[in-house]
C-alpha cells in the first residue's frame, strides 16, 4: 500500500519513506529514513534520523540529528529529542511512549556518539538546549533491553527482507547499511553478530514464492555470485579484523553443515568471500588449523 505524504509546506530532502506511512503538513524531513507504518504529525522536524516501524511522532515534535526511534515508540506533541538519542518503548512526552536507551550514566555521551558514528559515520552535533535533553534523560532513562532469542529472530527477519529487497531492487548499499544499522540498534544486537546474520540472510537465497521450494545448487550459486559482488561493501563495513573474519568463516561453515546444497557450495563460498576481499588467506588458514586442532 502507498503512503500519504503531507500537504502544504512539507519538505522532504534526501529521505526514504516506507509503506503505509502518513506524513502531515508543514513537516521537514532531511536525510531521514522512515520505515513502514509510521505516522508523522504536522510541523514535525526530523534531521538525519531513523524512524523504525510503527513509530508515531506527534505535532510539532523535533527529532535531532543522529537519533534512532525504535519500533512503536510514540513521541509526544512538541517534544524535542536531543541529537544522537536512541528511544525505545516506554514513555516519551505526553502522551508519548518510549524512553531513552543508554548504558551506564557516565557513558551516555560516548554511547550517543557511538550510535551516531555507527549509523551515519558522523559525530553528533552539539545541542543548544540542555533542558529538553535533561527532561528525557533523567527520570525516564532505562537500562539496555536484554538480548533474547525473539529479538535475534526479529533482527534476522528484518535483515533477510532488507538483503532480498536490496538485491532485487538494487538499493544503494549505503542505504542498506543504514537500514541494517537501524535494526541492529533497535534490537540491541552486538556488532560481531551483524555480519553473521547478514551472511545467513544472504545464504537463504532469493524469495521463492508461496511454495518456498528448495533452491537448486546452480541457481543459488549464481545468486550468491551476484549478491556477494553487490554486498561486498556491506561486509567490509563490519568485518575489519582477523577475528571477525574467522567468525564469519565459522558462521558460513555452520550454515553449510545444516544444508546439503550449501555444503556442496562451501568451498566456492569461501572463494567468493576471498575474491571480494571480505576475508584474507591468513584468516582461512587460521580457521582451518584451529579447526584441525579441535578435531
LUMKOLDREN-296442 format. One record per residue: residue number from 1; residue in one letter; x, y, z of N, C-alpha, C in turn. Coordinates in pm, whole numbers, always signed. Each point is the difference from the previous one (the first is absolute). Layout:
// LUMKOLDREN-296442
num,residuo,n_xx,n_yy,n_zz,ca_xx,ca_yy,ca_zz,c_xx,c_yy,c_zz
NUM,A,X,Y,Z,X,Y,Z,X,Y,Z
...
***
This chain:
// LUMKOLDREN-296442
num,residuo,n_xx,n_yy,n_zz,ca_xx,ca_yy,ca_zz,c_xx,c_yy,c_zz
1,X,+84,-118,+0,-84,+118,+0,+88,+123,+0
2,X,-56,+113,-56,+78,+121,-9,-3,+79,+129
3,X,+77,+110,-1,+6,+87,+117,-65,+133,-33
4,X,-54,+65,+104,-59,+132,-15,+103,+104,+43
5,X,+52,+73,-98,+104,+99,+29,-64,+137,+6
6,X,+30,+73,+108,-66,+122,+41,-28,+104,-104
7,X,-73,+93,+43,-44,+104,-88,+89,+120,+5
8,X,-62,+109,+21,+62,+130,-10,+121,+15,+93
9,X,+111,+48,-59,+117,+33,+80,+89,-115,+39
10,X,-34,-120,-45,+84,-116,+34,+120,-6,-93
11,X,+118,-22,+60,+125,-7,-76,+70,-132,+32
12,X,+30,-77,-104,+67,-130,+17,+128,+2,-83
13,X,+114,-8,+69,+130,+14,-67,+84,-123,+28
14,X,+47,-68,-105,+90,-115,+11,-52,-101,+103
15,X,-126,-31,-3,-60,-88,+100,-71,-117,-68
16,X,-17,-109,+77,-68,-119,-48,-123,-23,+88
17,X,-115,-22,-65,-125,-22,+74,-55,-137,-36
18,X,-32,-80,+103,-50,-135,-22,-147,-4,-36
19,X,-59,-119,+14,-140,-20,-36,-93,+36,+115
20,X,-122,+36,-38,-108,+27,+97,+36,+109,+100
21,X,+73,+99,-46,+37,+112,+87,-93,+119,-24
22,X,-14,+83,+102,-77,+123,-11,+87,+116,+45
23,X,+22,+94,-91,+85,+116,+29,-87,+124,-5
24,X,-2,+77,+109,-87,+116,+10,+48,+120,-77
25,X,-66,+113,+23,+33,+126,-65,+109,+73,+79
26,X,+79,+81,-72,+102,+79,+65,+114,-81,+58
27,X,+16,-123,-47,+104,-90,+50,+130,+26,-74
28,X,+112,-13,+70,+131,+8,-65,+78,-127,+31
29,X,+26,-80,-104,+81,-122,+13,+128,+21,-79
30,X,+114,-10,+68,+130,+16,-66,+85,-122,+32
31,X,+44,-73,-102,+82,-119,+20,-65,-95,+100
32,X,-130,-15,-11,-75,-85,+92,-29,-134,-65
33,X,+0,-103,+83,-33,-135,-47,-125,-44,+76
34,X,-115,+4,-68,-130,-25,+62,-47,-139,-42
35,X,-13,-91,+95,-40,-137,-31,-151,-9,-19
36,X,-54,-120,-10,-141,-21,-27,-89,+40,+119
37,X,-124,+39,-32,-105,+23,+101,+35,+111,+99
38,X,+68,+102,-47,+39,+113,+85,-99,+116,-20
39,X,-37,+65,+109,-88,+117,-6,+78,+121,+49
40,X,+13,+101,-85,+69,+124,+34,-102,+113,-5
41,X,-22,+65,+113,-99,+106,+8,+46,+129,-65
42,X,-86,+100,+4,+30,+129,-61,+117,+68,+71
43,X,+76,+77,-79,+106,+88,+52,+111,-74,+74
44,X,+21,-127,-34,+108,-79,+60,+128,+25,-79
45,X,+113,+1,+71,+132,+11,-64,+82,-125,+34
46,X,+50,-67,-102,+86,-118,+19,+128,+24,-79
47,X,+112,+0,+70,+128,+31,-63,+96,-118,+17
48,X,+29,-70,-111,+99,-108,-1,-30,-101,+110
49,X,-114,-67,-14,-44,-92,+104,-73,-120,-62
50,X,-13,-106,+79,-75,-118,-41,-126,-9,+84
51,X,-114,-13,-66,-127,-28,+67,-39,-142,-36
52,X,+9,-92,+96,-28,-141,-27,-150,-24,-14
53,X,-37,-123,-34,-138,-34,-29,-96,+31,+114
54,X,-117,+57,-34,-104,+24,+98,+20,+122,+87
55,X,+100,+82,-30,+27,+120,+80,-107,+106,-26
56,X,-34,+76,+104,-89,+117,-14,+73,+121,+56
57,X,+9,+104,-81,+59,+127,+45,-108,+106,-10
58,X,-42,+52,+116,-114,+91,+3,+38,+143,-38
59,X,-101,+80,-21,+12,+137,-50,+108,+82,+72
60,X,+84,+63,-83,+98,+94,+52,+123,-60,+65
61,X,+12,-133,+0,+118,-62,+62,+124,+18,-88
62,X,+116,-4,+63,+127,+11,-73,+87,-120,+33
63,X,+49,-68,-101,+89,-115,+17,+139,+44,-46
64,X,+94,+6,+93,+132,+55,-30,+87,-90,-86
65,X,+106,+58,-47,+93,-66,-91,+62,-124,+67
66,X,+0,-113,-73,+63,-122,+50,-87,-84,+90
67,X,-129,+32,+13,-89,-77,+88,-48,-129,-66
68,X,-29,-98,+84,-69,-122,-43,-123,-14,+88
69,X,-117,-3,-62,-125,-17,+73,-49,-143,-28
70,X,+3,-84,+100,-24,-143,-18,-148,-30,-22
71,X,-27,-129,-22,-133,-47,-38,-108,+45,+98
72,X,-109,+56,-57,-124,+30,+74,+15,+108,+107
73,X,+109,+73,-3,+15,+113,+90,-94,+113,-46
74,X,-60,+70,+95,-80,+118,-32,+65,+121,+65
75,X,+35,+99,-79,+60,+124,+49,-111,+103,+13
76,X,-16,+56,+119,-112,+88,+29,+7,+134,-72
77,X,-109,+72,+1,-6,+131,-68,+106,+97,+52
78,X,+69,+66,-92,+97,+104,+30,+119,-50,+83
79,X,+17,-131,+9,+117,-53,+70,+124,+28,-84
80,X,+111,+26,+64,+126,+33,-68,+102,-107,+39
81,X,+29,-91,-92,+91,-112,+26,+142,+44,-38
82,X,+90,-3,+96,+136,+49,-20,+75,-83,-103
83,X,+98,+59,-69,+78,-74,-98,+63,-126,+57
84,X,+13,-102,-86,+67,-127,+34,-67,-74,+115
85,X,-134,+14,+12,-75,-73,+102,-60,-125,-61
86,X,+0,-109,+78,-66,-123,-44,-121,-23,+90
87,X,-120,+2,-58,-124,-18,+76,-54,-140,-21
88,X,-37,-65,+110,-66,-129,-7,-130,+8,+80
89,X,-85,-99,-7,-136,+14,+53,-6,+15,+151
90,X,-81,+96,+42,-44,+27,+138,-69,+135,+2
91,X,+61,+113,+41,-75,+126,+7,+81,+122,-43
92,X,-43,+61,-110,+68,+119,-52,-104,+110,-16
93,X,+15,+110,+68,-95,+110,-13,-137,-40,+51
94,X,-99,+82,-28,-138,-29,+40,-86,+26,-122
95,X,-67,-101,-59,-13,-138,+49,+97,-93,-69
96,X,+126,+21,+16,+100,-80,-70,+13,-140,+55
97,X,+84,-81,-70,+23,-138,+40,+141,-36,-44
98,X,+94,-7,+96,+139,-31,-33,+92,+55,+108
99,X,+125,-48,+2,+96,+52,+97,+137,+5,-64
100,X,+87,+82,+60,+136,+11,-52,+75,-125,+36
101,X,+65,-61,-98,+83,-118,+22,+143,+47,+17
102,X,+69,-53,+101,+143,+31,+15,+62,-104,+90
103,X,+132,+4,+9,+73,-88,+91,+9,+68,+135
104,X,+115,-17,+67,+21,+63,+130,-9,+152,-13
105,X,-38,+66,+108,-21,+145,-1,+121,+74,-52
106,X,+120,-43,+38,+121,+71,-39,+35,-21,-146
107,X,-66,-98,-64,+34,-31,-139,-101,+55,-99
108,X,-92,+87,+45,-108,+45,-87,+53,+70,-124
109,X,+94,+95,+18,+50,+75,-114,+75,-90,-96
110,X,+83,-94,+55,+74,-91,-86,-95,-90,-78
111,X,-107,-46,+67,-96,-88,-65,-71,+73,-113
112,X,-41,+125,+25,-68,+77,-103,+90,+23,-120
113,X,+126,+35,+27,+94,+22,-110,+23,-129,-77
114,X,+8,-114,+73,+21,-129,-64,-115,-35,-93
115,X,-124,+23,+47,-117,-29,-83,+4,+83,-127
116,X,+28,+130,+17,+0,+89,-116,+107,-40,-101
117,X,+121,-32,+49,+107,-42,-91,-32,-133,-66
118,X,-57,-93,+78,-28,-134,-50,-103,+2,-112
119,X,-103,+86,+16,-107,+2,-98,+31,+93,-116
120,X,+49,+122,+31,+20,+97,-108,+146,+33,-29
121,X,+92,-49,+82,+140,+31,-23,+35,+143,+34
122,X,-73,+60,+94,+28,+139,+36,-14,+17,+149
123,X,+63,+104,+54,-15,+32,+141,-128,+79,+18
124,X,-66,-12,+118,-123,+76,+23,+29,+148,+8
125,X,-98,+81,-41,+12,+144,+12,-20,+42,+145
126,X,+58,+111,+39,-23,+54,+134,-142,+53,+8
127,X,-66,-22,+111,-136,+49,+20,+5,+130,+79
128,X,-80,+100,-44,-6,+127,+73,-92,-8,+120
129,X,-87,-100,+3,-98,-9,+108,+32,-116,+91
130,X,+32,+28,+129,+30,-106,+95,-124,-40,+78
131,X,-94,+92,+16,-118,-31,+80,-84,-106,-67
132,X,-17,+6,-134,-80,-100,-69,+65,-136,+10
133,X,+133,-4,-12,+71,-126,+12,-15,-58,+139
134,X,+11,+87,+103,-11,-47,+136,-136,-59,+30
135,X,-107,+57,-61,-134,-49,+28,-18,-142,-48
136,X,+76,-39,-99,-7,-138,-49,+100,-90,+71
137,X,+115,+55,+41,+109,-86,+42,+6,-25,+150
138,X,-78,+71,+80,+10,-20,+144,-91,-110,+49
139,X,-127,+32,+23,-91,-98,+60,-42,-108,-97
140,X,+14,+24,-131,-52,-96,-96,+107,-91,-59
141,X,+125,+18,+40,+105,-85,-56,-12,-141,+53
142,X,+23,-100,-85,-9,-139,+40,+129,-73,-39
143,X,+20,-117,+58,+113,-83,-39,-28,-63,-135
144,X,+106,-48,-71,-21,-65,-130,-95,-119,+12
145,X,-77,-20,-106,-90,-114,-2,+82,-128,-13
146,X,-21,-101,+86,+78,-123,-10,-22,-68,-135
147,X,+107,-54,-55,-9,-73,-126,-68,-134,+25
148,X,-90,-40,-88,-62,-131,+12,-20,-60,-138
149,X,-45,-126,-1,-12,-74,-125,-102,+65,-92
150,X,-111,+50,+56,-101,+63,-83,+56,+122,-73
151,X,+83,+78,+68,+61,+115,-66,+95,-44,-111
152,X,+73,-108,+22,+88,-52,-104,-80,-42,-121
153,X,-113,-68,+23,-85,-44,-111,-57,+120,-76
154,X,-45,+101,+73,-56,+118,-65,+108,+76,-78
155,X,+119,+7,+58,+110,+66,-70,+32,-75,-129
156,X,+7,-133,+9,+27,-79,-121,-109,+23,-104
157,X,-126,+2,+42,-109,+22,-94,+12,+134,-71
158,X,+35,+105,+75,+18,+132,-61,+116,+1,-98
159,X,+112,-62,+40,+118,-3,-87,-28,-82,-125
160,X,-72,-112,+16,-35,-83,-116,-80,+80,-100
161,X,-101,+73,+47,-80,+84,-90,+85,+108,-65
162,X,+87,+62,+79,+84,+108,-53,+95,-52,-107
163,X,+64,-114,+27,+95,-57,-96,-70,-42,-129
164,X,-112,-72,+14,-71,-45,-120,-52,+117,-82
165,X,-62,+98,+66,-51,+116,-72,+113,+82,-61
166,X,+110,+12,+76,+114,+76,-50,+58,-59,-127
167,X,+15,-133,-2,+55,-67,-118,-98,+8,-117
168,X,-128,-24,+28,-100,-1,-107,-20,+138,-61
169,X,+3,+104,+85,-30,+135,-46,+124,+86,-19
170,X,+117,-57,+24,+127,+71,-13,+0,+131,+81
171,X,-41,-14,+125,+4,+112,+93,+146,+39,+23
172,X,+34,+127,+4,+140,+38,+29,+47,-64,+130
173,X,+121,-54,-2,+50,-73,+116,+6,+90,+124
174,X,+26,+129,-20,+5,+92,+114,-135,+3,+72
175,X,-109,-5,-77,-133,-3,+63,-23,-132,+73
176,X,+50,-108,-58,-15,-131,+63,+77,-6,+132
177,X,+120,+56,+2,+78,+6,+124,-75,+79,+106
178,X,-59,+112,-40,-79,+81,+92,-116,-80,+58
179,X,-67,-76,-86,-114,-80,+45,+43,-110,+97
180,X,+109,-70,-33,+50,-106,+88,+45,+58,+133
181,X,+69,+114,-3,+44,+64,+124,-118,+43,+86
182,X,-106,+47,-66,-119,+37,+75,-60,-118,+72
183,X,-8,-114,-69,-52,-122,+63,+93,-47,+111
184,X,+130,+11,-22,+98,-41,+102,-25,+74,+132
185,X,-17,+129,-8,-21,+78,+121,-141,-20,+56
186,X,-97,-18,-88,-137,-21,+47,-12,-128,+82
187,X,+76,-104,-38,-8,-129,+70,+118,-23,+93
188,X,+90,+101,+15,+113,-11,+92,+88,-121,-33
189,X,+39,-10,-126,+81,-112,-48,+149,+37,+6
190,X,+83,-90,+49,+145,+24,+5,+56,+13,-141
191,X,+96,+89,-18,+56,+27,-132,+60,-125,-64
192,X,+59,-89,+81,+61,-122,-53,-103,-93,-62
193,X,-124,+9,+45,-106,-88,-52,-55,+48,-134
194,X,+15,+128,-31,-65,+56,-118,+45,-66,-130
195,X,+132,-10,-30,+39,-62,-127,-42,-146,-10
196,X,-6,-70,+114,-43,-140,-3,-148,-12,-36
197,X,-80,+93,+52,-143,+0,-34,-20,+41,-146
198,X,+76,+98,-47,-8,+40,-141,+38,-118,-90
199,X,+105,-73,+37,+41,-117,-78,-110,-106,-2
200,X,-58,-25,+116,-108,-98,+7,-117,+40,-90
201,X,-34,+129,+1,-109,+49,-85,+35,-16,-147
202,X,+124,+28,-35,+44,-14,-138,-5,-146,-45
203,X,+44,-90,+88,+4,-143,-34,-139,-62,-8
204,X,-101,+70,+54,-138,-49,-13,-49,+9,-143
205,X,+70,+77,-82,-36,+12,-141,-114,+97,-22
206,X,-44,+12,-125,-109,+93,-31,-134,-52,+50
207,X,-96,+92,+12,-137,-41,+35,-52,-93,-109
208,X,-71,-107,+44,-40,-102,-97,-150,-21,-8
209,X,-78,+99,+39,-144,-9,-16,-65,-82,+109
210,X,-127,-31,-21,-80,-69,+101,+46,-142,+27
211,X,+48,-69,-104,+38,-140,+21,+131,-15,+76
212,X,+87,+105,-7,+128,+0,+72,+78,-128,-25
213,X,-2,-45,-125,+70,-123,-36,+150,+20,+9
214,X,+76,-106,+32,+146,+12,+14,+64,+50,-129
215,X,+97,+86,+15,+70,+52,-117,+108,-97,-43
216,X,+19,-13,-130,+102,-89,-52,+139,+63,+11
217,X,+100,-86,+3,+138,+46,+25,+47,+103,-102
218,X,-25,-26,-129,+47,+92,-104,-68,+136,+11
219,X,-132,-1,+26,-73,+125,+14,+50,+78,+121
220,X,+25,-69,+111,+49,+66,+119,+141,+57,-23
221,X,+84,-77,-69,+136,+46,-29,-2,+129,-82
222,X,-84,+5,-102,-10,+120,-84,-51,+119,+82
223,X,-97,-27,+86,-53,+105,+87,+108,+53,+94
224,X,+78,-92,+59,+103,+41,+96,+112,+78,-67
225,X,+36,-38,-122,+104,+75,-72,-42,+145,-18
226,X,-123,+20,-43,-51,+135,-19,-13,+73,+135
227,X,-49,-74,+99,-24,+60,+132,+130,+44,+67
228,X,+103,-83,-5,+126,+35,+65,+66,+119,-67
229,X,-10,+6,-132,+57,+115,-70,-72,+128,+41
230,X,-131,-10,+20,-81,+117,+37,+20,+38,+147
231,X,+12,-102,+89,+1,+25,+144,+140,+5,+61
232,X,+102,-5,-83,+137,+0,+54,+24,+120,+90
233,X,-47,+117,-42,+22,+122,+79,-68,-12,+136
234,X,-117,-65,+5,-70,-19,+126,+83,-86,+94
235,X,+57,-110,-51,+85,-85,+84,+125,+75,+44
236,X,+58,+80,-89,+120,+77,+37,-30,+94,+117
237,X,-125,+45,+10,-39,+92,+106,+6,-65,+138
238,X,-14,-133,+5,-5,-72,+128,+119,-92,+24
239,X,+54,-57,-105,+107,-100,+16,+134,+69,-23
240,X,+63,+41,+110,+121,+84,-11,+121,-59,+70
241,X,-18,-107,+76,+112,-59,+73,+14,-147,-36
242,X,+115,-57,+36,+23,-142,-25,-102,-85,+75
243,X,-28,+36,+124,-97,-77,+78,-138,+2,-63
244,X,-41,+117,-51,-133,+9,-61,-5,-79,-131
245,X,+112,-9,-70,+4,-82,-121,-15,-148,+34
246,X,+70,-43,+102,-9,-141,+42,-141,-32,+50
247,X,-61,+94,+73,-138,-18,+46,-94,-16,-119
248,X,+22,+78,-105,-86,-7,-118,+16,-134,-71
249,X,+124,-48,-12,+23,-131,-63,-68,-109,+81
250,X,+12,+6,+132,-64,-100,+86,-153,+4,-15
251,X,-55,+120,-15,-145,+13,-20,-41,-61,-134
252,X,+82,+19,-103,-27,-60,-131,+6,-153,+10
253,X,+99,-49,+73,+13,-144,+19,-123,-58,+71
254,X,-48,+71,+102,-117,-46,+75,-122,-8,-91
255,X,-18,+101,-85,-113,-3,-93,+15,-113,-102
256,X,+122,-22,-47,+24,-106,-99,-25,-138,+59
257,X,+30,-16,+130,-19,-130,+65,-147,-36,+15
258,X,-86,+102,+0,-143,-25,+22,-80,-6,-130
259,X,+68,+15,-115,-70,+3,-127,+87,-66,-106
260,X,-51,-105,-62,+81,-78,-95,+40,+83,-122
261,X,-89,+88,-45,+33,+85,-116,+113,+94,+35
262,X,-9,+65,+115,+108,+89,+43,+128,-78,+28
263,X,-15,-122,+52,+117,-84,+25,+79,-24,-128
264,X,-72,-24,-110,+66,-25,-129,+67,+126,-53
265,X,-48,+117,+44,+52,+127,-52,+98,+68,+96
266,X,+33,-66,+112,+77,+67,+103,+135,+52,-49
267,X,+72,-81,-75,+132,+45,-49,-14,+120,-94
268,X,-106,-1,-80,-22,+114,-91,-41,+124,+79
269,X,-72,-23,+110,-39,+111,+86,+123,+69,+59
270,X,+95,-80,+49,+124,+58,+53,+76,+74,-110
271,X,-1,-57,-119,+69,+64,-111,-62,+137,-32
272,X,-133,+7,+2,-68,+127,-29,+33,+105,+107
273,X,-1,-42,+127,+35,+93,+108,+144,+49,-14
274,X,+88,-89,-42,+141,+35,-20,+16,+95,-119
275,X,-66,-29,-110,+14,+82,-120,-57,+140,+18
276,X,-99,+13,+90,-58,+132,+27,+71,+71,+115
277,X,+115,-57,+44,+83,+60,+105,-73,+13,+134
278,X,-95,-91,+22,-68,-2,+130,+85,-78,+101
279,X,+61,-110,-46,+90,-78,+85,+135,-12,-68
280,X,+104,-20,+80,+136,-12,-52,+45,-146,+7
281,X,+106,-27,-72,+55,-136,-1,+43,-43,+140
282,X,+58,+92,+77,+42,-33,+136,-118,-40,+88
283,X,-115,+65,-22,-119,-34,+79,-46,-141,-33
284,X,+2,-36,-128,-40,-135,-40,+96,-102,+61
285,X,+130,+31,-3,+100,-91,+54,-18,-18,+151
286,X,-19,+111,+70,-16,-8,+146,-128,-74,+36
287,X,-107,+26,-75,-126,-73,+25,+22,-150,-21
288,X,+69,-35,-109,+18,-142,-33,+86,-70,+104
289,X,+113,+60,+38,+88,-63,+98,-61,-1,+138
290,X,-76,+102,+34,-70,+0,+127,-104,-110,+5
291,X,-67,-23,-110,-99,-107,-11,+69,-137,+12
292,X,+116,-11,-64,+74,-127,+3,+44,-36,+141
293,X,+43,+103,+77,+44,-27,+139,-117,-48,+86
294,X,-118,+60,-24,-119,-41,+75,-35,-144,-29
295,X,+6,-36,-130,-35,-135,-42,+106,-99,+45
***
